[in-house]
Amino acid sequence: MRIPNLNGLRAFEAAARLLSMKHAGAELHVTPSAVSQQIRALESELGVTLFHRGHRALLLTSAGHTLLPAVRDAFRLIAEVGERVRRDPDARVTISATSFFAEAWLVPRLPRFSTQHPEIDLHIVNDVALASLGAGEADVAIRHGVGHYPGMQSDLLMAPAVIPVAAPKLVDRLGLPTRPEELLGWPKVHDGDRGAWPLWFADHRLLGAEISRGPSFDDAGLLRAAILGGHGAGLLPRPLVENLIADGALVAVGPEASIATFAYYLVAPKAHLNRPKVAMFRRWLIEEAARLDSAL
């Protein structure tokens, strides 16, 4: 079975809907004469007359009435399928990341990914929970923690040293510390599980210090905002705050510490990694993180 000429069918559908060769031509961006010629070619191909052509009127024949619903359904189906193809989820990779990590590390590197993989669209969503992965709202997530996520594959990306920083106005008020123990009496802001400060003090041989007081934030971007606002000293990954220290927006108030139990991980359900484009993003991200580690 041979499909009738597509241009003729398109011209017929537009003319039948608008009952005007002129208006159909305007919609299709061709002349009314071209519309008429395409319809006549379709009529010749089908061996029927589709329109009664009067001086000022254009009416469908019985054959035209029979053909029109099928043509409309066909174009509607083509449009729907085309939209599904255009929005093919396999053409896009959705990454869940905290706003701080995305802003400070991931987004500046995305042009390199786009250059290497122009066929893949990335969609970054701001999220601090892993629930979006199980619900299918994201393909992969980037998280800062200990790396134990049941039911997920977890790839170590980087374990950058953390450094205590504070707002200049807080340093002006309390004075710049010269030894780690001087920070014991400072106001502090904490990560979500309040685990970083005890580990930092332990790394500097100050064990068992009671430093749990102060607000905590499960998003590093909010933690950074609290530090910038002068609410207390806080621990942030050194590579992600170097620019703020260089610009004078933050002041380093102590030595850095390498806390191996806190690191950035790429987390994903194993089934997601079977998608080629997700696998490409995973490989690229691991390579970018290795590039950072080699520079540290």
Secondary structure, 3 states (H helix, E strand, C coil): CCCCCHHHHHHHHHHHHHCCHHHHHHHHCCCHHHHHHHHHHHHHHHCCCCEEECCCCEEECHHHHHHHHHHHHHHHHHHHHHHHHHCCHHHEEEEEECHHHHHHHHHHHHHHHHHHCCCCEEEEEECCCCHHHHCCCCCEEEEEECCCCCCCEEEEEECCCEEEEECHHHHHHHCCCCCHHHHHHCCECEECCCCHHHHHHHHCCCCCCCCCCCCEECCHHHHHHHHHCCCCEEEEEHHHHHHHHHCCCCEECCCCECCCCCEEEEEECCCHHHCHHHHHHHHHHHHHHHHHHHHC
